[in-house]
């Protein structure tokens, strides 16, 4: 399987509606809506490459209760970070971590998708997510059929399917954008979206307005902060130095979380593609901010 770090660096360009009510009441105890704080493990990819058990233990010790995994191999080697799915699942369980969602690539769908779904189910995954598309894979009209069929299979296994955005989905596509095309064309009964609030903002759009426009379509959120607000035309590759720990950048998280129930939020994950601080320090800074954030 291609290395996701190199892939992103080299190829990418720049269920019912949940409403605000008593069950979404502000919490005086912990994170937004008193929900568990999750971490996309891509943030600690270098640490995982050196010590998987130790990395998972440190993530749990910081206070994270949920993780979103990536890096599922293929080509006959079906594992996570060099560990079988069963081994990795036990490792997470031993550290009190659950896996509500996991990232996959388009080549997983075209490979042994049935086996991939089986392994996701073993981990307890509730949503399988398309992580990113290479430029040559962005045949948007063709992808509608590919994603709908993949989602039909996940739903038969009791697992939802989501599409994760970056900023290139907000470029012009005819009279619209790929994001709006997918939102309109993908079967809403089968496919939802994981909104990356950073890349939506970076592309010059407003996560809150998207929640309002497409209520209930965003059960998953990626939470990472933006140091400045660069021009929307800035290319994806120029991202080094743009990322900040959550609560230490320019994005108004209180406003986003206040509107998130309208978007259908069920789970959210800290993700920081590049860290100026040591990654464990960065994810603790983000965790501490979110832990104290009330809405």
C-alpha positions in Angstrom: 0.0 0.0 0.0 1.3 3.5 -0.8 2.7 5.5 2.0 0.0 8.0 2.9 2.4 10.7 4.1 4.2 10.7 0.7 0.9 10.3 -1.1 -0.6 13.4 0.5 2.5 15.4 0.2 3.2 14.6 -3.5 -0.1 14.1 -5.2 -2.8 16.2 -3.5 -3.7 19.7 -4.4 -4.0 22.4 -2.4 -29.5 9.2 9.5 -31.7 11.8 10.7 -30.9 15.3 11.6 -29.7 15.8 15.2 -31.2 18.9 16.7 -30.1 21.0 19.6 -32.2 19.8 22.6 -31.8 18.4 26.0 -29.5 15.6 24.9 -27.2 18.1 23.4 -27.2 20.3 26.5 -23.9 22.1 27.3 -21.6 20.2 29.6 -19.8 21.8 32.5 -17.7 18.6 32.9 -15.7 18.0 29.8 -15.5 18.3 26.0 -18.2 19.6 23.7 -21.5 17.8 24.7 -19.4 15.7 27.0 -18.4 13.5 24.1 -15.3 11.4 24.1 -12.4 13.1 22.3 -10.9 11.1 19.5 -7.6 11.1 17.7 -6.8 10.3 14.0 -3.7 8.1 14.4 -2.1 9.6 11.3 -1.0 12.4 13.7 1.4 10.0 15.4 2.4 8.0 12.3 6.1 8.3 12.9 5.7 7.0 16.5 3.6 4.1 15.3 6.3 3.2 12.9 8.7 2.8 15.8 6.6 1.4 18.6 2.9 0.5 18.1 2.0 -0.7 21.7 3.9 2.2 23.3 2.2 4.8 21.0 -1.3 3.5 21.7 -0.6 3.5 25.4 0.6 7.1 25.4 -2.5 8.2 23.4 -4.7 6.6 26.0 -2.7 8.1 28.9 -3.3 11.6 27.5 -7.0 10.9 27.8 -8.2 10.0 24.3 -11.0 7.4 24.4 -11.4 6.9 20.7 -9.1 6.6 17.7 -9.6 6.7 13.9 -7.2 4.3 12.2 -5.5 4.4 8.8 -2.8 2.4 7.1 -4.7 -0.8 6.6 -2.5 -2.9 4.3 -3.5 -5.1 1.3 -1.9 -7.3 -1.3 -2.3 -10.4 0.8 -1.1 -8.7 4.0 -4.2 -7.6 5.9 -3.0 -5.9 9.1 -2.7 -2.6 11.0 0.8 -1.3 11.5 2.4 -4.8 11.3 -0.1 -6.3 13.7 -3.0 -8.6 12.8 -6.4 -7.1 13.1 -7.1 -9.3 16.2 -3.8 -8.3 17.8 -4.4 -4.6 17.2 -8.0 -4.8 18.4 -6.8 -6.4 21.7 -4.2 -3.7 22.0 -6.8 -1.0 21.8 -9.1 -2.8 24.1 -6.4 -3.2 26.7 -5.9 0.6 26.6 -9.6 1.5 26.8 -9.8 2.7 23.2 -12.6 2.2 20.7 -12.5 2.7 16.9 -15.7 4.3 15.6 -14.2 4.9 12.2 -11.3 4.0 9.9 -9.7 5.4 6.8 -9.2 3.5 3.5 -8.0 4.2 0.0 -9.8 3.7 -3.3 -7.5 0.7 -4.0 -9.0 -1.1 -1.0 -12.4 -0.9 -2.7 -10.9 -2.3 -5.9 -9.0 -5.0 -4.0 -10.4 -7.5 -1.5 -13.2 -5.2 -0.1 -15.0 -8.1 1.5 -11.9 -8.9 3.6 -11.4 -5.3 4.4 -15.0 -5.0 5.7 -14.6 -8.2 7.8 -11.5 -6.7 9.5 -13.2 -3.4 10.1 -16.1 -5.2 11.7 -13.6 -7.1 13.9 -12.3 -3.7 15.1 -15.8 -2.5 15.9 -15.7 0.2 13.2 -19.0 2.0 12.6 -17.9 4.0 9.6 -15.5 3.2 6.8 -14.1 6.4 5.3 -12.6 7.2 1.9 -9.4 9.0 3.0 -8.2 10.9 0.0 -8.1 10.7 -3.8 -5.1 11.0 -6.1 -5.6 13.5 -9.0 -5.8 10.6 -11.5 -8.6 9.0 -9.4 -10.9 12.1 -9.5 -13.3 11.0 -12.1 -16.2 12.3 -10.0 -19.0 10.9 -12.1 -17.5 7.5 -12.2 -16.8 7.6 -8.4 -20.5 8.0 -7.6 -21.2 4.4 -8.8 -18.0 3.1 -7.2 -18.8 4.6 -3.8 -22.5 3.7 -3.8 -21.6 0.1 -4.5 -18.9 0.0 -1.9 -21.3 1.5 0.6 -24.0 -1.1 -0.2 -21.5 -3.8 0.9 -20.5 -2.0 4.1 -24.2 -1.5 5.0 -24.9 -5.2 4.7 -22.2 -5.7 7.3 -23.8 -3.0 9.6 -21.2 -0.4 8.8 -21.7 3.1 7.4 -19.6 4.7 4.7 -18.3 8.3 4.6 -16.3 10.5 2.2 -13.5 12.7 3.8 -12.9 16.0 2.2 -9.7 18.0 1.6 -9.6 21.4 -0.1 -9.6 20.2 -3.8 -13.2 19.2 -3.6 -14.1 22.9 -3.5 -12.5 23.7 -6.8 -14.8 24.5 -9.8 -16.4 21.5 -11.4 -18.7 22.8 -14.2 -21.2 25.1 -12.6 -20.6 23.5 -9.2 -17.8 21.9 -7.2 -16.9 18.2 -6.6 -18.1 18.6 -3.0 -21.5 19.7 -4.0 -21.7 17.2 -6.9 -20.9 14.3 -4.5 -23.3 15.6 -1.9 -26.0 15.7 -4.5 -25.1 12.5 -6.3 -24.2 10.0 -3.6 -27.0 8.0 -2.1 -27.8 9.8 1.3 -29.1 6.5 2.6 -25.7 4.9 2.1 -23.1 7.6 2.2 -22.4 10.4 4.7 -19.4 12.7 5.0 -16.5 13.3 7.3 -16.0 17.0 7.4 -12.4 18.1 7.8 -13.1 21.6 9.3 -9.5 22.7 8.6 -9.7 22.0 4.8 -13.2 23.4 4.5 -11.9 26.7 6.1 -8.7 26.6 4.1 -10.7 26.4 0.9 -12.6 29.6 1.9 -15.8 27.9 3.1 -17.7 27.9 6.4 -18.3 24.6 8.2 -21.3 26.0 10.0 -22.9 27.0 6.7 -22.4 23.5 5.3 -24.1 22.1 8.4 -27.0 24.3 7.7 -27.1 23.5 4.0 -26.7 19.8 4.4 -28.2 18.9 7.8 -27.5 15.4 9.1 -24.8 14.5 6.5 -21.7 14.9 8.8 -21.5 12.2 11.5 -17.7 12.6 11.6 -15.6 15.7 12.0 -11.8 16.2 11.8 -10.6 18.9 14.2 -7.4 20.7 13.4 -6.5 24.4 13.6 -5.2 26.9 11.0 -2.5 29.3 12.0 -3.4 32.0 9.5 -6.1 32.2 6.9 -4.1 31.7 3.6 -5.6 32.5 0.2 -8.1 29.8 -0.9 -5.9 29.3 -4.0 -2.9 28.3 -2.0 -1.9 24.8 -3.0 -2.2 21.8 -0.7 1.6 21.1 -0.9 2.3 24.5 0.8 0.7 23.2 4.0 3.8 23.0 6.1 3.5 25.7 8.8 -0.3 26.1 8.4 -1.3 23.6 11.1 -1.8 24.5 14.7 -2.9 22.6 17.8 -6.7 22.8 18.3 -7.5 26.1 20.1 -4.2 27.6 19.2 -5.1 28.8 15.7 -7.7 31.0 14.0 -10.7 28.7 13.7 -13.7 29.4 16.0 -14.3 26.0 17.5 -17.0 27.0 19.9 -19.1 28.3 17.0 -18.5 25.1 15.0 -19.3 22.8 17.8 -22.5 24.7 18.7 -23.7 24.0 15.1 -22.3 20.5 14.8 -25.5 18.7 16.0 -27.3 20.2 13.0 -24.7 18.6 10.8 -25.3 15.2 12.5 -22.0 15.0 14.5 -21.5 11.7 16.3 -17.7 11.5 16.6 -14.9 14.0 16.2 -11.1 13.5 16.0 -8.1 15.6 16.5 -5.8 15.4 13.5 -2.6 17.5 12.9 -0.9 16.6 9.7 2.3 18.3 10.6 3.4 19.3 14.1 6.0 21.8 15.1 6.0 20.5 18.6 6.7 16.8 19.3 3.5 15.0 18.3 2.6 13.8 21.8 2.9 17.3 23.1 0.8 18.6 20.3 -2.0 16.1 20.8 -2.0 16.8 24.5 -2.4 20.6 23.8 -5.4 19.9 21.5 -6.9 17.4 24.0 -6.5 19.9 26.9 -8.3 22.6 24.9 -11.1 20.4 23.9 -11.5 18.9 27.4 -12.2 22.4 28.7 -14.4 23.5 25.8 -18.1 23.8 26.6 -20.8 24.8 24.1 
